Amino acid sequence: MKYYFIVNPHAQTGSGKRIWQQQLRPYLQSSRSRWKLFYTRYAGHCTQIVRQLTNAPKEPVTLIILGGDGTLNEALCGIIDFQNVTLGYIPAGSSNDFARGIRLKGTPVEMLDNILKKKHETWLDFGVVQAPGKQPKRFIVSSGIGFDAYVTDEALHSPLKKVLNAVHLGKLTYALIALGQLIKIPLQTVKITLDDTRQLCFSRFYFASSHNLPYEGGGFKFTPKADPADGRLHVCAVHGLPKPAIPLLLPTAFFGAHVHLPGVESFTCKKMHIVLEHPYPVHADGESYHPRQEIDVWCEPQKLHFVY
């Protein structure tokens, strides 16, 4: 079997390249594994590489991703033939919400050893978000519309993230940006339909975050019970609160305690349709999906073969 390594060399201010050169490559050179390396060079490059590797492969393909949640998302979005693809992942990002949610542990070399030995194998769900007339976008961790998407979009382009990453405080990026975005966000009314049957209407709507795993934004445990293999989305919606209450609510989300507070709704569904009064930004695994007024979100159950 041949392994294809896709490495984001710039993950966490260069950690990706260092981990590969100093730890993983020496380990592989001492093994008998057949492997090939690809470095990502720009946004979307990982998706292009994965499409080429998974378009009617002649033999099963094992992809091993080294990078952050964004690189993992790009890999997911590039997979064409899921039946013949196995995915492994070694985290090297600033948020690492996927690794946290699925409880990946160990050093990079230990994680690689587990992947090569197939210590654990499972079939994971993933989510899909789509606006009418637009291409669907997959996500493995979460997709949000509203306040959390404002925050993740700014974090993608903020010099603050690079500064905090350099001093190993990248997890604070989202919390600090959230305070600034809270002042700007225009609140509105939203209508949400769950599984074509249950209808919800929220005023003073902040966000709805659809999850495949519990965490997003560097450790916010928005959906504590999210299970990546249960065939359902776990959703956290926040609404109706005065803005000064949000900074008090957000710290409780690090522990999942926010679900007991007024203004926080938690529910599960297989699919969800959201209609807003005016467009809000949308994200998929922290990657911006542009402002939308109407979106559909659904779960693709147990479709991704994952080894760790």
N, C-alpha and C positions, 0 to 999 in steps of 0.2 A: 504494500500500500504506500502511496505517495502522499505526503502532507504538503499543503500549500499554506505558507505563513504570509499573512498580510499585516505589515507593521506600520503604524503611524509614528514616524520618527519624532514628530513634534508634540506628541501627547505629553501633557503635564510638563511643559517647557523643556522638552528634550529627554524626558525619562524613557519614552518608548525606545529611542535609538540606543540609549545606554543599557537598558535591560536586555535588548536583543544582542548587542555586541559583547557585553561583559558576562552575561549569564546564560542566555538561551543558546546562542550559536556555539559556544564551547561545549555545552552539554550535548547538542546534536552531533557535533563533530566527533564526539567520543562514542556515539551510538551507531547502530547500523541502519538507522531510519533513512528513507528516501524523502528528500524534501526540496522545496523551491521557495525562494524568498521574493516578495514584492514589497517595495516601499510605496506608501501613498505620497503623492506629491501635491495634491490640491483637493479642495472640497468636491466630493462626488467621485473621486478616483477609485476608492475602494469598491463602490457599486459597479463601476465599469469593469474592474478586474474580476469581481465575482460573477458578473454576467457572462464574461468570456469563459470562465472556468466551469460554469454550471449549465451552459447551453448544450444540451445533448451530450453529456460526458460519456466516453467509451467505458469508463470504469467508475466505481464509487469515488466521490471526492470528499476529502476531509479538509476543511478550512480551519485554520487557527488564527484568530484575530488578536493582535496585541495593540491596545489603544484604549480610548475612553468609550463612554456610552454612545457618542456620536459615530465613532468608527464602527462599532458593533451594529448600530442602526443602518449604516450604509451597506454593510455586509448583508444584513437581512433583506434590505430593499433590492439587492442584486441577485438573489437566489432565484433561478428559473425552475429547476427540476428538484423539488424538495425530497422526492423519494430516494434520490441518489446522492444526497448531500448530508454530511455530518459536520456540525459546527462545534468548535472548541473556542474558549475565550480566556485570555490572560489580561486582567485589568491594568491599565496604566494611565488612567484619567484623573481629573480633579474631583469628579463627583462619585463615580463608580457605584451608581445606584443599582445597576444590574447585579454586580458582584455582591453587594450588600444584601439585596433582596433574595438572591438564590443561595446565599451563604457560602460563597467561594472563599476558601481559606488556604493559607500556606504561602510560601515564597513563589516567585515566578517559576523557578526550576521545579519545585514540588507540584505546582499546577500543571506544568508541561508533562511531567512524568505521569501524573494521573490521567491526562488526556491520551497519551500514547498507550497507556495500559488499559484504557477504557474502564477506569475504576468505577465510575458511575455513568449510566446512560439513561436518558429520559426523552420523552416527546413533549415539547413545550407548545403552549398556545402563543399566538401573537395577535396584536390588534391592527385594525385598519381604520384610517380616517379618510373621508372623502367629501369634498364639496361638489354640489351639482355641476356637471359638465367639466369637472377637473379630474386629473389623474389621481388614483388612490395613493395613500402614503402609509406604509407599514410602521408599526412601533412594537418594540419588545418590552419596554418598561412602562411608559405612560404617554398619553396624549391629553392636552388640556386646551380649553378655550377660555379666554378672559385674562384675569389677573396673572395667573401662573405663566401664561404664554407671553404676556408683556415682559415679565421678569426674565424668562429664559431667552427671549429674543435680544434684550439688552445685554444679557450676560455673554452672548455669542460675540458681540462686538465691543465689549467694554475693556479698556486697558486695566481696569481694576482687577479683572480675573487673572491677567498675566502677572500683575504685581503680587497678588495673594498666592498664586500658584508657586511663585518663586520662593516664597517663605513658608510653603506647605500649609497655607491657610485658605486654599481654594474653596473649601466648603462654605466659607463665610460670604462668598461672592453673591449668592442668591439672596441671602438674608439682608445684606446691605442694599442691594439694588431694589429689593421688595419695598423697603421703606420709601424710597424715592418714587417708585411707580404707584404706590398707594395714593399719593397726592394727586396724580394725574388721571387715574382711571375714571372714565365716565360710566356711571352705573346705569343699569337699564333692566327691563323685564325680559325673561326668557321662558320659552315653552319647550319642554322636554317630553318626548314620547319613548317609553321603554317597551321593547319587544312588540311593537305595534298595538299594544293594549292599554298600558298604564300611562296616564298623562299627568304631568306636573307643571306648575307655573310658579316661578319665583320672581319677586320684585327685588330691587336693589341687589342685582345679581353680580357677584364678583368673579366666580369661575366654577367650571365643572372639570374635574380631572379624572380621566378614565384610565384605569390601571390594570396591568397584567402582573405587576409585582408591587410590593408595598410602598417603596420609596421613590421620591423624585427630588430634584433640586439640591442634591448633596446631603440627603438624609432626612428630608421631611417625610414622615411616615403617614402619608395621607390616607392610605387604605391598609390598615394593619392586617386584615384577613385575606388580602389578595393572594391567590394561588395560581401560578403560571401553568397549571395543568388541569384546571377545573372547567374549562370551556366557557368561562364567563368573564365579563368585565366587572371590575369593582370600581365604583364611582364615588367620589367625594365632591359635593357641591356646597358652596358657601354663599349665603344670601341674607338680605334683610338687616344686616348689622350696620351700625354707624362706623365710619372709617376709623375713628380712634380705637375701636375695639379690635381691629385686625392685628396690630402689633402685639396685643396681648394674647391673641389666639395662636399666632404662628409658632411661638416657642413650644406650645403644648403639642404641636404636630410632630415635633422631633420624637415624642414618646407615644404618639398615637392617641393621646388623651383628648384631643380636640373633638373626637367623634361624639363625646358626651355633652358638648356645649350647644347652647341655642344658636340657631343660624347655620348649623352644619348638618347636612343630610348625607347619609350613606346608603347606597343600594347596589344591587347587582343586576346584570342583564346580559343577554346575548348580543343585543344591538340597541342603539340609541339614536334618536333623531332630535336635533337641536335647532330651534329657530329663534333668532334674536331680533330686536328692534333695529339695530344697526350693527355693522361688522365689528367683530372682536378678532384679535390675533389668535392663531391656532399654532400649537407646536406638536411635534411627534418626536419623542425621546430628546426633547430639548432643541430640536432643529425646527426653525420657523417654517410655517406652512401658509403664511400670508393671511391677512384679515379676511374673515368670512362672516356672513350673516346666517348661513344655514349649512349644517354639516351632518353627515351620518358617521357613526362609529360602530364597529362591530368586531367580534372575536372570531379568529380562525383557530379552531380547537385542535390541539395536539398535532401540529403539522411540522414542527421543527425538531429534527433529531439533534440532541445536544449531548455532548460528552464532557465530563469533567472529573 
